[in-house]
Amino acid sequence: MIFKLEFLPSSVTPPPDSQGKKHLVICDEGDYFLGHPMFDNEGDFLCFIVDEIGDSGFPFHQDDYVAWASLPDTDGVTER
C-alpha cells in the first residue's frame, strides 16, 4: 500500500478539523517528528505538539519547523 503525502510550508497552517490527527513535522536540520496540531477556542492554529519519548509532548511553533504533512488515517490497514 502506498500513501502520498503533501508537504506544506510552515507558513500554511493546518485546518481546525485536523485537531487530534497525526502529522509529520519537518525541522530545518532534517529531523522529523510525529505530532498533532493544537488550536485555540476560535479555531486558530497555535502549534504542533510533537510526541517525545518519555514526555507528554513539546510545542513546535511555526518558526520551529519548515514543513508539515497530514498523515493518512490508517484504521483498518493491516500488515501482510
Sequence and secondary structure as in RCSB ss.txt:
>XXXX:A:sequence
MIFKLEFLPSSVTPPPDSQGKKHLVICDEGDYFLGHPMFDNEGDFLCFIVDEIGDSGFPFHQDDYVAWASLPDTD
GVTER
>XXXX:A:secstr
       EETTS   GGGTTS EEEE TTS EEEEEEEE TTS EEEEEE  TTSS EEE GGG SEEEE    T
T    
